[in-house]
Amino acid sequence: MKEGTKLLILAAVYAVCYFVPWDDPLIRRSGLEAFMMLREYAREHVLTCLVPAFFIAGAISVFVSQASVLKYFGAQAKKVLAYSVASISGTVLAVCSCTVLPLFAGIYTRGAGIGPATAFLYSGPAINVLAITLTAKILGWKLGLARAIGAVLFAIVTGLLMAFIFRKDDAARTSGQIYVPDDEGKSRTLLQDSLYLLTMVLILVFAAFARPAEGSSGLWPMIFAAKWYITVLLLITLAFMLKAWFTKEEHLSWVEATWGFMKQIFPLLGAGVLVAGFTLGRPGHPALIPEHYIAHLVGGNSLEANLFAAVAGALMYFATLTEVPILQGLIGSGMGDGPALALLLAGPALSLPNMLVIAGVMGVKKTFAFCSIIVVLSTIAGMCYGWIVG
């Protein structure tokens, strides 16, 4: 970090401490909500979601060859294959907009093209089979189907637009790319590396498996009841793989890469969660901007209502599946069908903490373009859906 940037941060912190009226009841409540949200995030998401994701990102950066990443996600990769893989990745990873960040950072810094990388970044939290199923069950099959179709299309369209807008940057990255071949003396097979990564992905999926809604029956409650048994079994399997297939030097490289991603992402993530909690609060706990005020602004199906829903959803933080009960409350307060879809398509994929971290990975210009594309597409989709079902 440059010295000038450090000075600006210190000046901003000083200004906040000096000028914000902390004795005002609303500001006090908002400040409490900021730290309550940070505590909630630390208790419910860090150990089961973020930590496994960091280790997966570290493994990708160390053990996945750059040539392999470039083959499937690189700027010169076949578009049909790259965007197909990237756009359906969310069906495998039931992650939130923050948990997907280390995975995105891993493939992007490894050489993935901006198009497939951002398609993956959107699809990871947006195309969540469990969330879409819960949406259809609680909010209606029409909204669930619209969310599923919109999320897949958004991932592809967003990736293609990002690739087109920043095609010169991608070309420069490709021309300066160093193709690192696999080590000749490598003792593991491709199958072993694949099983190793798959095991960690499954640990992430089961450890973060959300509690089904009250009264649910069928497969999801059964999986939730057994999730920790399955997770422990997978951890034992992972330990065996690390012991049998990897050297001590590789263990050290993996841990160092994981720690590098943690240092880059955790500070920004924590700051973003505090800001989101201070301004928007948690569900049922209003902060600086009350929930009923947001609901008042997103009634009907006007351009303003859909745009506001998309922007509000993009700024708010939604843990996996929490967007469904929040939408249920907002719809009950008068939120229109179109704005509900706009928030569903923009909310899970974006958040203020998410934006801050993305900017640190791929720069402010690309982050602004990525967020703007999603907000615009969500607004258009919301208006179209409102016209169709209205």
Summary of the structure (lengths in Angstrom):
residues: 390
radius of gyration: 21.2
end to end distance: 50.9
largest distance: 65.6
contacts: 1359
relative contact order: 0.13
helix: 77%
strand: 1%
